[in-house]
Amino acid sequence: MFIAMNRFKVASGSEAAFEQVWKNRDSMLPEMRGFRDFHLLRGPANEAEGYTLYVSHTLWATRDDFLAWTKSQNFRDAHKNAGKHGPAAQTYLGPPQFEGFTVVEGA
């Protein structure tokens, strides 16, 4: 199994707009070979730095399945308007940070 995560720093006060973009997106993930699960996670607010941490979390059968997703037309279509969602476009404090993990042990 492979877990792909993107961390987003969302400007304080923009959380609802950010979440709406995700809730209204046209996800192509279920069509992809090896896709298992998706979650958007809200983390702690960092009041001193003015953001709330979010993580998009996808679970794949293999790292190769995830890489195939990133090279697919479905991926290009799903990300074609990234950062162009009206007020939500101003919510990000910097680009997302990707982290990928191979599952070593799990239940």
Salt bridges, closest charged atoms under 4 A:
GLU19 OE2 - ARG42 NE 3.08
ASP37 OD2 - HIS39 NE2 3.02
ASP65 OD1 - ARG33 NH2 2.84
GLU99 OE1 - ARG7 NE 2.93
